[in-house]
């Protein structure tokens, strides 16, 4: 694979579904002249309850779409996929730069959390099980307690577009009460939204758990991408407003209907393209 010399190629953004649109929104705000291709692997969502091997395979397979279309960088806008798949994606697509969301998440904690109390990361079952946050945080701040707390159910609610109201607040209470029981009165230094589907619940979480910083790392991801483009000297050379191509592996009408909750602007179904992933190689590998 050769290095991207065309600065006006798009940047690929990948998530299991619509959660990564919360990252896209921050990227568009910070980098308004860049073009993006967003891919949601809606046919295989959720990733958070699957094994690390399956998630790695899905991510490697899905990101081939970016290679077919041509991109100058890739953002894995999915915490669950970043843990098990980032090194494999970086190796596969080298020299095209590939970044994930865990490191920006860690930096967002270090700059936004209160000075005392445990760092709490709300994430999918997979991210919690693979300890991607704990491993990265203990290197930088070994003295602080870290709690990774599973909230996979929120992914399904977010994909339904249910992110506010009494029912959502009751579900949040049910998910978070055992966390606070475990903490036995200790006040968390922050609640990091360690799944890109969770920022749509930020207001509801603040209502249920007031006075604790609720941190969305998306702006930090945008800052990291901005520095990366500058280091590689591949920033867009135009002053025109950037474009976005939206791709999904299933349910484009549904994608367009629910996307505004994550994106903050409307999408029409005709703006979303259905992409067929080639699973045959994977099947052959599994069968052998
Ligand atoms: N949005 C993904 C993340 O950031 C996970 C959603 C899923 O379970 O597929 O972890």
Boltz pocket constraint, residues with backbone or C-beta under 6 A from the ligand:
constraints:
  - pocket:
      binder: B
      contacts: [[A, 15], [A, 16], [A, 17], [A, 19], [A, 20], [A, 45], [A, 46], [A, 47], [A, 48], [A, 49], [A, 77], [A, 78], [A, 79], [A, 80], [A, 81], [A, 124], [A, 127], [A, 152], [A, 155], [A, 194], [A, 195], [A, 196], [A, 197]]
      max_distance: 6.0
